[in-house]
Amino acid sequence: MAQGTANSATRISSFVLLIIFITLALSITALILAFNAFSSDPVISGWLILLGFVGVGISMYVLLQARRRIRRLNIAIAPVTTTIECKKCGFKSVREFQRGDYIFKEVEPCQKCNENMMITAIYREVKEGDKDHYRF
């Protein structure tokens, strides 16, 4: 479930891409028309050249910003860890989370005393040094 949410967050909307590429195509068309009409009316062709360059610039800017946003959202998910303890001898074991784990669930026997062990903690390890601090 979480993977689908992260996957949809890191994609650019098809509608936004369509608008960007239509703007880009219209801007390039305006540039071509401006260069073809330059000899007959330089004032109108000057405005078309300005419009074409502004449209190309805005389209490229929006595309680059969307790619940068996707790169920022590409977050690595920290691993989930399960802690298992023996009630009798106090032996503690740590392993990767497995589907079906829950707290107070009795699992495999203890390696020391052969008494059933119990899951006492399930947590996600977050490293404080890996957090990025963005300045505005």
Secondary structure, 3 states (H helix, E strand, C coil): CHHHHHHHHCCCCHHHHHHHHHHHHHHHHHHHHHHHCCCCCHHHHHHHHHHHHHHHHHHHHHHHHHHHHHHHHCCCCCCEEEEEEECCCCCEEEEECCCCCCCCCEEEECCCCCCEEEEEEEEECCCHHHCCCCCC
